[in-house]
Amino acid sequence: MSRIGLLCALAATTLAIAPPAGASEGCTPPAATLDYTVLWGGSPIGYQRIAFEGDGEHLMVRTEAEISASFLFVPLIDLTHQSEEIWIDGRLRGFNGRTVDNGRETLVSVSAVAGGLTAYRNGEATALPAIFLPGSLWCRASLDVQGSVLLLDMVKGRTGTVEVHEAGQDELVIRGARTQATRYELTGAFEREVWFDPDGIGLRARVPAKVGPWITLELDWPGKEANPVDRR
């Protein structure tokens, strides 16, 4: 959660961090679709939507994102992303994703091979350890890890070692409503901050951009059908 982060080409991570691949409990999918507005310098530049089908025994998580930004009429970001995650008994068992970043396509997949999981980035294989963080944010329990852990960027298929730190409680105003949130910081190969409410829903995420201010992803009203961003 690779620099435009979570969903952007300039930070190539995802808005969400899913549970470690070895975890089997603690992550229950929310009842509603999660819609996020992507902000850059306080201005909306896109959206991310995470939808859930099934339950903890057999869960499909679908993510889509569109981001576009320019400066002085010069396009800086033009990114789309679609992916599907397959979870069985709380474990990530499969993934397929496609990202088009300023015209360049990246295909990422994860599949079971010889009892373990292997990630593929445009056909190039990387074996994954038993415990890793799939970059896909919808569950606070995902961050219950000790020491260094490998993070897989599911937008661009890159990997790097990070450490997770609980950084305290903050009061956030999300679409006009005040709520207490726990903030976590990821440091190392990928940098980001993420906030979760008491129910474990991801409210906000921040990642550094290659240029300009950090990118922020902020939760819209649950189940909201449209974001305040023109998706045409």
N, C-alpha and C positions, 0 to 999 in steps of 0.2 A: 502494500500500500501504500536508466529509467527515472525520469525526472518529473514529468508533469503529474504523475501520480494517479493512482486509482483508476482513472479512466483516460487520462490525457497522454498524448504522445510525448509530451515534454517531461513526464514523470512516470510513465509506464508502470503503474501499479493498479490495484483495483480498489474500489471503495470498501470493500469488505474483507474481513479476515475470517475465514471459516475455521472450524475446530481443527486442532492438530489431527493428522491422519490416524494417529493411534488412539484418539479419544473415542469413547463409545457412549458417553452420556453428557448431559449438561447443556445441550443445544436443542431447543425446541423451536421449530419454525414459527414465526409470527402468523397470526390469523389473516393479516392484511398484506397486500402488496406494499413494498417500500419504495417510495419515490424520493429522489434526491435532486436538488438543484445544484449545479456546479457554478461556483462563483470565482471570479478572478478580479482582485482589486475592488471587491464589493459589488461587481456587476455580474448578472447571470450570463453564462456563456454556453450552457447546455444542461443536460439532465442524465440521470442514471435511474433505471427501474429494476428492482429485483422482485421476481414473482416466484411463488412456491406452489408445488403440487405434491400431494401425498403427505406422509408423516415421517416420524423419526426412523421407522423401519425401512421405508423405501421412499426417498425424497428426491424430487427433481427441482433444481433451482435454476431459473432462467434469468439472465441479466442482459439488458440492452442499454446502450449509451450513445449519445450524440453530443459532440462538443465542437464549437466553432468560434474562433476569435481572430481579430485582426488589429493592427496598430497603424494608424495613418494610411489606411486602405491597403496595407500589406498583410496578407493572410499569414498568421502565425500558427494557428491550430486548426486542423480539419480532421476530426477523428470520429469513427464509428466503431462500435463493438457489439457483438452478439455472442453469447455463450450459454452452455448448458452444463450443469454439474449433476452428477448422480451420486447420492448418498445412500448407503445401505447399513442399517444398524449403527448410525452415527459416524460412519467412516466414508470418506471420499473414495469412490470406486471407479469413477470415470469422469472425463471432462472433454469438451470440444468447444473451441472458441475461435472466432475470426475477428481480427482488428484491421482496419484500413486507416493508416496514419499518413495524411498528406499524400495519398495515392499509393503508399507502400503497404502491401498485404502481409500480415503475420498470422500464421495458423498455429495454434497451440492445442495440444491434447495430452491427456493423462490416461494411461491404461494399465491393467494388471499384467505383469510379465514375471513368470517364474516365482510366484508367491509374493512379489513386491510390486511397487508402482514405478513406472517410467514416464517421464515427461518428454514430449516431442515439440520442438520448435522448428517449424518449416522442415520437418523430417529428421532433424538432428536430435538424437536421444540423450537424455540425462537420467540416470538412475536416482530415485529419491530415497532418502533414509526413512526408517520406520516412523519417526516423528518429524513432521515439518508443518509449516503454516502455509496453507493454500491462500493466496491473496484474494479473499472473497467475503466482505464485512456484514454479517448479520447476526453474530453471536458473541456475547462477551466472554463466554467460557473458553473461547478460542485462545484467549491470552493467558490462560493458566498454564504457563510453561516456565521451566527453570533454566537459567543460563542461556547460552547461545543456541539458536535454532535456525534452521534453513527456511527461508521464505521463498515461495514460488510466485513470481509475478505472472498472473494468469492472463494479463493483457498482452504482454510481450514475450512471455515464456522464459524470462531471465530468472536466475537464482542468486541468492546472497544470504549471508549470515546476519541475523539481527538479535538484539536483546530487547525484552519487553519490561517496562517499568511502570508500576502504578504511580501516578503523579498527583493524586489528590482529588478533592471534590470541587466542582464548579457549578454555579447556577447559570443555566443557559436560557435564553429566550428563543424558542423555536416556533416560528410563525405565530408570535403573539402570546404564547403560553410559557410561563416560567416553570422550570423543572430542574431538579438536582441531577447531576451527571458525574460519573467517574471518568477521569481523564487518564489515558494510557499513552506512553511515549514509546516509539520504536526507534532504536538507534543502531547504527552499523551500516550495512550495505544499502539499506533503504531507510529513509527517515520519514516519520509521520507521527501525527497525534490523532487519537480517536477518542470519542466520548460516547458512553453508554448510559441509558437511563436505568432506574432501579429494576425494570423488567428485562434488562439485557438487550434492548433495542439500540442499534447504532444511530445516534442523533447527528453527529457531526464528525468530519475528518478533515485534516489539513496536511498538505504535503508541499515541499518546495518545488517551485517551477524553475525551469532553466533560465528564464528571464522574468523580471518583474516580481510582484508579490506572490505569496504562497497561494496555492489553489485550495479552496474550501468546498466541501460537499456537505449540504445541509438537508436534513429530512423535511419533506413537505408533510401536509396532513395525511395520515394513514388512509390508504385506499383512494387518494385523490386521483381523478382521472386525467388531469392535465396540470402541467407545471407552468409557471409564469415565464416560459421560454418558448419562443416560436419554433416549433419542430419541423416546419415545412422545409 
